[in-house]
Amino acid sequence: MAKLITPEIFQKNTAEDYLKAAIDTAEWIDTLAIKTEYGRIWQALPEGQDGYREDVPLFTPKSMYDGSAGIGIFFIRLYEATGDTRWLTEAEEAATHIIATKVGVEWYQTTLHSEVKGIIPVPGWAAGPYNGPVGEAYFLEDLYQVTGKQEYRDYVLYVADVLLEAAVTDERGLHWSDQEDITADGGFIVFLDILYRKTGIKKYLDTACAAADRIAQDALPAPNGGKFWKLLDLSMIDFAKDTTFPNWSHGTTGTAWMFAALYQDTKKEEYLELAKEGLT
């Protein structure tokens, strides 16, 4: 009887297949590498390919969303999977550039109050953890955990302290922007909470709680029970005025997760209750 040969498309992938795909992807990304006077960044798009404009603050060369911080995290994982120091070296080159070009509180003031205001026009997203310095800090904290080099943790603390300086307080409490989702202020809260867990520095948790308490005030009763949050005015990106999202990045799911994370470190029952009501 002839042996049945399974077409390649139907064969199961192995761990080696996935690792090879990751290495191939990294090799392709490196065709877009740019050496700078400090270290390394990467082009977001190949030459001649249409895409988002570079002058939109949401898309920046150092961000976690589409820049060197996100690529750096990928390369750290690749180094851990392969043991190939090439990928760790490239991640460290990216970190060197980030540290050398660090920004201060004026970056938040410009980004949150400029005419461009992010991706037409959501300033909280442009300044948020995926697109601003906080995303860089996530990358450098990751690098610190792998290498133990204090310069990386020092940068993380610098970013956190600048973030605290950039916060504003009004009659409703502490905040950074008018957007409260995980892509904006909610993401800052999670970052500060995570940093508190790693360092034990109480001011980061205190600021996270102050900002979360402001968001807690905006909880609305849901028609079928529980609570939800509007979090941002989605008419800014062409949705109907009263549109709300239930999702993680811009909706109630992410906010509920944020309160659950804070509960773990504060044991404040009101945070746990908000998390439960958000998921009801």
Secondary structure as the mmCIF struct_conf table of DSSP 4:
data_model
#
loop_
_struct_conf.conf_type_id
_struct_conf.id
_struct_conf.beg_label_comp_id
_struct_conf.beg_label_asym_id
_struct_conf.beg_label_seq_id
_struct_conf.end_label_comp_id
_struct_conf.end_label_asym_id
_struct_conf.end_label_seq_id
HELX_LH_PP_P HELX_LH_PP_P1 ALA A 2 PRO A 7
HELX_RH_3T_P HELX_RH_3T_P1 GLU A 8 PHE A 10
BEND BEND1 GLN A 11 GLN A 11
HELX_LH_PP_P HELX_LH_PP_P2 LYS A 12 ASN A 13
HELX_RH_AL_P HELX_RH_AL_P1 ALA A 15 ILE A 29
HELX_RH_3T_P HELX_RH_3T_P2 ASP A 30 LEU A 32
STRN STRN1 ALA A 33 LYS A 35
BEND BEND2 GLU A 37 GLY A 39
STRN STRN2 ARG A 40 TRP A 42
BEND BEND3 ALA A 44 LEU A 45
TURN_TY1_P TURN_TY1_P1 GLU A 47 GLY A 48
BEND BEND4 TYR A 52 TYR A 52
TURN_TY1_P TURN_TY1_P2 GLU A 54 ASP A 55
BEND BEND5 VAL A 56 VAL A 56
TURN_TY1_P TURN_TY1_P3 PRO A 57 LEU A 58
BEND BEND6 PHE A 59 PHE A 59
TURN_TY1_P TURN_TY1_P4 PRO A 61 LYS A 62
TURN_TY1_P TURN_TY1_P5 MET A 64 ASP A 66
BEND BEND7 GLY A 67 GLY A 67
HELX_RH_AL_P HELX_RH_AL_P2 SER A 68 THR A 82
HELX_RH_AL_P HELX_RH_AL_P3 THR A 85 ALA A 100
TURN_TY1_P TURN_TY1_P6 THR A 101 THR A 101
HELX_RH_AL_P HELX_RH_AL_P4 VAL A 105 HIS A 113
BEND BEND8 SER A 114 VAL A 116
BEND BEND9 GLY A 118 PRO A 121
HELX_RH_AL_P HELX_RH_AL_P5 PRO A 123 ALA A 127
BEND BEND10 GLY A 128 GLY A 128
TURN_TY1_P TURN_TY1_P7 PRO A 129 ASN A 131
BEND BEND11 GLY A 132 GLY A 132
HELX_RH_AL_P HELX_RH_AL_P6 PRO A 133 THR A 147
HELX_RH_AL_P HELX_RH_AL_P7 GLN A 150 ALA A 166
STRN STRN3 VAL A 168 ASP A 170
TURN_TY1_P TURN_TY1_P8 GLU A 171 ARG A 172
STRN STRN4 GLY A 173 HIS A 175
BEND BEND12 TRP A 176 ASP A 178
BEND BEND13 ASP A 181 ASP A 181
TURN_TY1_P TURN_TY1_P9 ILE A 182 ALA A 184
HELX_RH_AL_P HELX_RH_AL_P8 ASP A 185 THR A 199
HELX_RH_AL_P HELX_RH_AL_P9 LYS A 202 ALA A 216
TURN_TY1_P TURN_TY1_P10 GLN A 217 ASP A 218
STRN STRN5 LEU A 220 PRO A 221
TURN_TY1_P TURN_TY1_P11 PRO A 223 ASN A 224
BEND BEND14 GLY A 225 GLY A 226
STRN STRN6 LYS A 227 PHE A 228
BEND BEND15 LEU A 232 LEU A 232
HELX_RH_3T_P HELX_RH_3T_P3 LEU A 234 ILE A 237
TURN_TY1_P TURN_TY1_P12 ASP A 238 ASP A 238
BEND BEND16 PHE A 239 PHE A 239
TURN_TY1_P TURN_TY1_P13 LYS A 241 ASP A 242
BEND BEND17 ASN A 247 ASN A 247
TURN_TY1_P TURN_TY1_P14 TRP A 248 HIS A 250
BEND BEND18 GLY A 251 GLY A 251
HELX_RH_AL_P HELX_RH_AL_P10 THR A 252 THR A 266
HELX_RH_AL_P HELX_RH_AL_P11 GLU A 269 LEU A 279
#
